[in-house]
Amino acid sequence: MRKKNFIAGLLILISSPCYTQDKTPISTSYQMSPIHMQTRWAKEVNPNNVLKEYPRPLLKRRKWQNLNGLWEYSITDSTTTLPANFEGRILVPYPVESALSGVQKKLFPEMRLWYRKIIQKPAIKGNDRIILNFGAVDWQATIFINKKQIGTHTGGYQSFSFDITDLLKPDNNEILVKVFDPSDKGPNPHGKQVLNPTNIYYTSSSGIWQTVWLETVPAMYIANIKTTPDIDKSTLALSITTKGKIENTGLEITTSANDKVVSIQKFPITNNQGNYTLTIPKAKLWSPDDPFLYDLTVKLIKKNKIIDEVESYFGMRKINIQKDEKGADRIFLNNKYTYNLGILDQGFWPEGLYTAPTDEALAFDIKTIKSLGFNTIRKHIKVEPERWYYHADKIGMLVWQDFVNPPHGYPKGYDSIFEKETQETIDQLHDHPSIITWVLFNERWGAYDQKRLTEWVKKYDPSRIINGHSGELLYVNNQLRAPADDPWIGSDMTDVHSYPDPINAPPLPNKARVIGEFGGVGVPVPGHEWDDMQGWGYIQVTPEELKTKYIHMTSELKKLEVAGLSASIYTQPFDVEGEENGLLTYDREIIKIPVTELRAINQELVKQTKGFAIDPSFVIATNMNINDNDSRYESLIDDYKKGGRDSAFLRRLILISIRKKDQSTTTIIGNNYISILTNPFSKDNLTFIRRITKTSKDRGFQLFIEQPRKVDSFLWETAAISKVKSIIDAEEIAPYKTNPDWETIEQRVTSRYGKVGEELVLGKRMLYYGVESSHKDWNIYAKYYTLYFKLALERPEYDINNFSWLIFEHCNDPKTLDFAIDVMKYAIEKWDQSPEAFDTYAHLLHKTNRSNEAIPWEEKALKLKKGTPDEKVYAETLQKMKAGLPTWPQSN
C-alpha cells in the first residue's frame, strides 16, 4: 500500500540513464558538435557572424553592439556561488544542448549553466546609460557585472534588459550569466521541450537562445512603443513609454509609406507614459494578399535637438468575428471573411533546436509555408524571436500565437508564473499585425481557470480574437478522446482537434468554428530522418499515398467550410525529431508533395493572389522520390549481394529488414554494417547498434558483453548489460518458462555467459518465487533475494525498494533481514532518496529491534509525504514504532 507501483518499479536504472559531467579543456576555437542532420544554413554559422541582424525591429536603434559569438561556459551543481573555472567555449545564442553551440550537453535540473564574456565599456557622453539586452534565456537568468549581481529574470521566452552603467569599469568588464532551467521537471512553462525526447516531445533548449546586445541611450530615452490600429476610424492609437527625468521634452512622430512621408506630428511630453492618436488618411490595409506596412519614426526632442530616436513600423488591419450573409459566425479580416488555411509550426531546428542557424533560415520557413498556399501559421506553444514575427509581418502571414502552457500537475501556486509570462508575451508581441489570434490552452495541457483567463486576455488585448482552448475536444479516428463539460467558455472560437481526418467544430453563438489541428500523416524519407528507428505520425502512408490523402482531406475541408468552418490547421510543415508527419523533412531538404501540386490543392480554400507569388530565385526543396520505399526490398537485397556496402545503404537495408521481420537478414547485414564502421564507439552509432541487436549471433551482442563499460560511457549506465540480458533471457529462459528446470538453466547460462548469465538467472528465480502468484515460496524467495543482490547490488535490474519490502513482509530470518537492511542502506546512499525507500528501511530496522534507528527514518518519510493521501498511513506507522508495536503482518 505504501510502496511505489510494484510492477512499474520492477525494472529500474536500466531504463533510466545516468549521466556524468564531461570536463573538457577550454578551447579558443569553435566547431559545431557532430550531428547527423543539419540544414543548408548551418555551414554559414561562424563565431564572427552569428545572427548579426538587429533583434528588435519594432524598437530599432542604429547604434548597438551585438554580443553574440563565443562566450566561456561552465556547468556546476546548484550550490556553486561562482564557478572556479570554465570548461570551454559556447557559441551564443545557441542552446547548450544544440550542436551549433559547440557544446551539445544536457542541462539537468540540479545543474547550473554559467556564461562569461569580457567586454570593453562603450564610449558614452555625459549622462548616457548602457543597457544590456537579452532576447530570451530559458528559464531563470541571474546577471552579474564584475562579480556583482545586477538582477534576475524568470521566463524562457520573454526579453529583458538591465542598466549596467554604474557597475562598469573604464577597461575590461566581465558579464556573468547564471542559468537555472528545469526543462519539463519544474514549474516553468516549457512547451514541447523535455529532457528525454519522445515522438511528440523534443530536445530541451537551455540557456541563452536569442541575441544578446548592448545599447547606449541618453538619460531620458524611449523605452517602448505600443501601436493599435483602427481601420474603421483610420486612426492609430500610440502609447509611448519613456524612461528618465522629463525636462522640456517633446515627441516628433513621423509616419511614412513607401519612403514617402504621410505625416509628421509633434506632442509635448507630460509624463513617462503617454497616449497619442495618429490619423492615417486613406489607410492602406495589411493582409496576406498585400502585407503593406507603414514606417514609424519616433524622436525625443529637447531644445530643437534630437535626444533619442527609434524606428518602428505598423500595419493597419482588423480581426474579429462577424456573421456572413447566411448568418454564420466567421473570421473576418479587415471586415472581409477570410478562411484561415493554416499549418502547425513547432519552430525547431536540427542543429539549433529553438534557435534558427541564421536569419535567412528563420524567414525561409514562413516564405515556404506561404509559397505552398497557406495564409496562416499556428505557432505551437513556443514564442519565437521578434524577427520571426517581423518576417511574418513583411511576408504577410496570419499567425495564431499559442501561449506556452503551464506544466501538468503542479500546485496552483505556480499558476502565477504562467500568468506573468503570458502577460509579458502579449506586451512583447502586441504590435505585430501578423498576430491575429491568441491561443490560451492546448488540449488541456496545464489548463485551469479557463473562463477567467480567456476573459482576461480578451480584455487585456481587445484588438485580437482569443482561442480559449484549442482542441478542448480531441478526436482520433472519429472517436472523442477528451469530452468537456463547458468547452470554449469565453472563447471567440469552437475548436476541435481531429486526427487524421478533419471534423467540423460545433456551432455556438458568436463563435467561429475551427479545426485547431488535423492531419499528422507520417511519411519517412530515407536519408532525411532524425531517428530512422522511430518515425511517427498519427497514421503512416506510403509516399505515393500522401498526395491522395491530402487531396481527400482538402475536399472534406471544402465541404466543412460550406457548412460553417472558418479555419483549419494542418499538422505540420516540417518533420521534427521523431515526428515524420511534415510536408518537408526536418532538414528542409525534401518536400513530400511537389510545390506546384500543393499550391493547386490549397487554392481550393484560399485564392492565391499576387501576395502568394513565388520568387523565382527562392529555392524550397527537392521533390521526394515516391518510388523509393520498402517495396524495393528485394532489389536492394540484390544490390547488397552484388557488393553494395555503403554504410547509409546498409543502414537503410537493416531497417527495412526489421520492418519486414526478416531477422536472419538483419543479423547478416547488421554484422556487415558494424564491421565497416570506422568508429563504432560514438553515441549515435551505439544507439543504432543497440536497437538492431536482437540475438546472440549479432555482432552488437559481442560488443556489449565484452566492453560494457565503454559502451555505457557513451549511452548510459547498464545500457550494454541490460541489452545482453534481454537477449539471453529471450533465448535461454523464456522458451522454458512454463515448466523451468532452474538448475539446468542456471548451469547452461552461467557456463556460456559467466557472471552476467548468473546474475540474470538468480534474478529470474527471485522473481519466480516472489512475484509470480502460482509459484510463491517465501523461503526460496529469501534465498534468491540474498544471492541476487550479493552479486548484482551495484547494477540491479530490479527495484531494490519493492523487493526488500517483500522481505520485510514475509521473512523472519534475522540474517536475511540484516542483509536487506544493508541492501536498502546502499540504495538510499547511492540513488533512492524517496519516502518509500526511507519507509522500507525504517520498517526493516524496526522489525530487527532497532527502533531507535528506525524512527528518524520514518519521520523523514512522513515529512516527505505531508499533504499526500499516504500521510495518515505513515503517521500511524510512526506511532506504532514509537510505541514498540509490530508494523509487519501478524500472520508471520
Secondary structure, 3 states (H helix, E strand, C coil): CCCCCHHHHCCCCCCCCCCCCCCCCCCCCCCCCCCCCCCCCHHHCCCCCCCCCCCCHHHECCCCEECCEEEEEEEEECCCCCCCCCCEEEEECCCCCCCCCCCCCCCCCCEEEEEEEEEECCCCCCCCEEEEEECCEECEEEEEECCEEEEEEECCCCCEEEECHHHCCCCEEEEEEEEECCHHHCCCCCCCEECCCCCCCEECCCEECCCEEEEEECCCEEEEEEEEEECCCCEEEEEEEEECCCCCEEEEEEEEECCEEEEEEEEECCCCEEEEEEECCCCCEECCCCECCEEEEEEEEECCEEEEEEEEEECECCEEEEECCCCCEEEEECCEECCEEEEEECCCECCCECCCCCHHHHHHHHHHHHHCCCCEEEECCCCCCHHHHHHHHHHCCEEEEECCCCCCCCCHHHHHHHHHHHHHHHHHHCCCCCEEEEEEEECCCCCCCHHHHHHHHHHHCCCCEEEEEECCEEEECCEECCCCCCCCCCCCEEEEEEECCCCCCCCCCCCEEEEEEEECEECCCCCCCCCCCCCECCEECCHHHHHHHHHHHHHHHHHHHHCCEEEEEEECCECECCECCCCECCCCCEECCCHHHHHHHHCCCCCCCHHHCCCCCCCCCEECCCCCCHHHHHHHHHHHHCCCCCHHHHHHHHHHHHHCCCHHHHHHHHHHHHHHCCCCCCHHHHHHHHHHCCCCCCHHHHHHHHCHHHHHHHCCCCHHHHHHHHHHHHHHHHHHCCCCCHHHHHHHHHHHHHHHHHHHHHHHHHHHHHCCHHHCCHHHHHHHHHHHHHHHCCCCCCCHHHHHHHHHHHCCCHHHHHHHHHHHHHHHHHCCCCHHHHHHHHHHHHHCCCHHHHHHHHHHHHHHHCCCCCHHHHHHHHHHHHHCCCCCCCCC
